[in-house]
Amino acid sequence: MAGRMVHVVEKAPDGAPGGARRLIVNADDYGLSPGVVQGVLAAHREGIVTSTTTMINMPWAEEGIAAAPPSLALGLHLNLTTGPPSADPARVPSLVGADGRFPRLDRLVLRLSLGQVRVGDLEREIAAQLERALRAGAALDHLDGHHHIHLHPRVLPVVLRLAAAYGVPAVRCPDETVPPWGGEPLRDRLRRLAIGAAARRLRRRVRATGLTTSDHFRGLGLGLAFDAPVLVATLAALPPGLTELMCHPGYPDAELAERTSYAAGRERELAALTAPATRAALAAHGVVLTSYGEAAGARASA
């Protein structure tokens, strides 16, 4: 299956791609609701989003994959906490409740931490999500996790093994430094530090699997419902190398409100991602848009 291409990776003056500021702008939650699908497509068409990760077990995921243009790279947003599994619930009993659906995040983390989730169930469900996305036509160029669940120490080894087995070239590593503008709320700081500690475990292991990841990450420090000035400040301070910027654009709708408390802020993110000042900041600071698939190809040929 041919991979989806986004923007050509421009080389730095010395001819080495790693010397440039290259940026993947990934929209999470693709398929979570019709409004999210349309918002992500608008953020790509009119803004700076270069890739999106699909929640393949959601009712609108396959429609979203079919609607994605070739210029929008697609990945898997591994989901173990919302909706029904992609595998037969009877084949993944330790991952679902009595209703055959995934539990809330806090309950899943407790089950995982107590060793109550069987490795075989994780393998069957993660493989089922990968296979379902591939069957729907997504040439997966990376994998990340809803609520960063791919970082849990009991989930991570399975994710790395199956991503390599299914030919997914990259995995998200959300290890983020202090935001450049300061004033980070305590809750966001604690979340960023906890996720970063887990992400560093991933970084130590990912190369041994033949997979790749970004050099830097942004999105946790932005918080939810970031605006254009904060996004412009983030782009102005990007370091050399490959950075992934996580975002959640969308249009609020009834289906979204049923599934998450984060709805209205998605429209503000969409406005920031499509603002003229945002595109101008990319040009002013020499930031080149790319995707994980392109970045992995560039590194392999370097």
N, C-alpha and C positions, 0 to 999 in steps of 0.2 A: 504494500500500500504506500503510495507516494506521500512524503511528509509535506506539511503545510509550511510555506515560507512567509516570512513577514518582511523585514527590512534588511537590505544587504548590510553586513557588518563592515564598517569602514575601518581601515587600519590607521594606527597612529603614525605620525611622521617618520618614526624609525622603522616602520613596516611591521611592527608587532601588534596584533590585535589587543593584547593585554594592556598596552599603554594607554588606550582610549578609555573614556568614560562610556561604558555600554550599559544600557538599561532595559530590563524586562519589566513591563508593567502588566501584572497579572490580576485579572478580576476573578475573585473567588465566587463560589455559590451559583455558577451557571446552571440553570435548570431548576432552581429552588422555587421560582414562580414565573408566570408569564412576564410580569413587570421586571424581574431581574434579567431575564433573557433579553428583553427589548432594551433595557438600560445598558447592558454590557455591549450589545451590538452598536448602540449609539456612541458609547465611550470609545469604541474602536473606530467607527466610521468617522466621527467628528472630533475625536480627541487622541489621546496618546496610549490607550490600551493596546497591547500587542498580543496578549494571550489570555486565555481563560481556562479555568478548571471546572469540569462538569460534575455535578452531583447526580450520577447516573441512575440512582434508584428513585429519583423524583419524577413525577408524571410528565414534566415539561422538558426533561433532559434530552431525549432523542429528537424532539422537535427543534430544540436549540442547536443541536449538532448539525441537523440538516440545514438550518438557516445560516450557519456560520460561513462567511466567505473564506476562500483559500488563504487570504492574507491574515486571518486570525488563527494563531496557533492554539491547539487544544491539549489539555492535560486532564488528569483525573483528580477530582477533589474527594479523596477517600472519606467516606461517611459511615460512621458506626454509631451515630447518636440521634439520627432524625429519620423517621419513616420506616418502611419495611426493608428487609435485606434483599439483595439481588439473588442470593442463593435461596433454595427452599428453606423456610424457617426450621423445618424438622431436621435439616442437616447442619444447622448452626445453633443448637438450643442454648448454649451458654452465652450467646451474644444477644438474645432476644428475651422479651418478657412473655408472660402468659398470652398476651394478645398477638404474639408473633412479630412485634415491632421492636426496633432498637430502643434502649433505655435512654434517659437523660444523661448528659455528660458526667455529672457527679456520680451517678450510680454505675456507669460503665467504668470510670476510673477506679472506683472502689472495688468492683469485681476484678478488674485487671490486677490491681495491687494486691489483692488477697489470693491471687492465683485461681480464681473461679472461672476464668475464660480459657477454654481449651485451645491449644495451639492449632489443632486440626480445624477447629471452627474458624479461627482467624484466617488460616490458609484458604479454606473453601470460600469464605465471603470476599476476601480481597481478590482472589482469582476470578470470582464471579463478576465483580465490578469491573475489573480490567477487561474481561472477555466481553461483557455487555457493551462497554464503551467502544471497543474495537469493532464489534459487529455493527454498531450504529454508524460507523464511518469515521470515528475520531482517530487520527494518526497521533497517538499520544506522545507528546514530546517531554512531559515531566509529570510528576506526581506530587501532590501535597495533601494535607489532611484537614478536614472540617474540625475546627477547634484544635488544630495541630495534633490530632490524635495519632498521626504517624510517628510522632516522637516518643510516645510512651515506650519504655524499655521492653515491654512484652510484645509490642506491635512492631517496633522498628526492625528487628531482624527479619521478620516475615515480609515486611514492605521491601526491604533492600533485595532480598532473595527473589521475590516475585517480580519486582520491577525489572531486574536484570533478565530474568527468564522470559518475560514478555516483550523485551526489546524497548523498554521505556528508558531513555538515555539519562534522565536527570531527576533529582529529588530536591524538594525545597529544604533549605537550611535557614530558619528564621533567627539567626544570631545577629542582634542589632545593637549598635552603639548608642550613646546618649544623643537625643535629638539636638540639632544645632541651635534651635531657637530658645531652648530652656523652658522653664515653667511646666515641666512634665508632671501631670497629676500623680499622686502617690499610687493610686490603683494601677494606672498604666505602667508606672515604673516597676512595680512589683511583678506585674504580669510579664513585662518585657524581660526582666531578669530571670524569672523562672523558666520561661520558654527558651531563652538564650542558653541557659545551662543545659537543657535537654538537647538543644540544637548542636551544641559543641560535641556532644557524644556522637551525633550523626556525622558531623564533619570528620571525626577521627576514623569512622568506619566506611564512609561512602566510597573513597578512592579504591579500597581493596576489592570492591564489588565490580569495578569497571564503570560505575556511574559517575556523573558529574553533578556539581551544584554551583551556586553563585559564590562569588568572593565576599559579597556584602548583601545586607538585607535592610529594607526600610518598609514601614507600614505599622508596626506595633507602636512605635513612638508617635506616629501621627494621630493615633487614637481613632475613634469612630467619628464619622461626619466631619472629616477635615475639610478645610476651605482652600481657596486658590492661593492666598498669601502663604499659608503654611506649606503647601505643596511646592510653590516656587522656591521658598527657602530651602526645602529639602533637595530640590534639583540643583540649586546653586552650590550646595555643599557636598555633592556626590564625590567619592574618592575615585581614583583610577581603578580600572578593572570592571568586572561584571557585577551589577547590582540587580536584585529583584525588588520591585516595589509592589506590595500587596495592596489591593483596594477592593471595594465592595459597592460598585455603582448599581443603580437600579431605579425603577419607578415603583413606589409603594402600591400594593394592591391587596385585596382581601386574602388571597392565598398566602402572601408573604406574612401578613399580620398573624395568621394562624400558626406559623411555623417558627417565628423568631420575634424577639423584642426589638431587634434593630431593623427598622423599616424606613422611617422618615429621613434619617441621616444619609441613606443611600442616594437620594436625589441631590443632596449637597455635594457628595463625592463626585457624582456625575457632572455637576456644574464645574467643579474644580478641574476635573480631568479634561474637559472640553473648553476651558477658558483660553482666550487668545494669549494671556500672559503666561500660561503654562507652556504652550508651544514655543513662545518667544524665549522662555528660559532655557529650553533644550538647545536652541540655536546659539544663545548667548554664551553658554557654558560648554559647548562642544559635546553634548550628550547624544549618543547614537542609540536609537531604539533597535531592539533585537528580540529574539526569542531563545528559549533553552535549546531548541533543535538547532538553530543557527550557531549558537555559541558552542555547543558540543561539536558540531562539524568543524568550526574554526579551530578549536583546540586540537582536534584529531589531525588536522592538516598542517598545524604549525610546526 
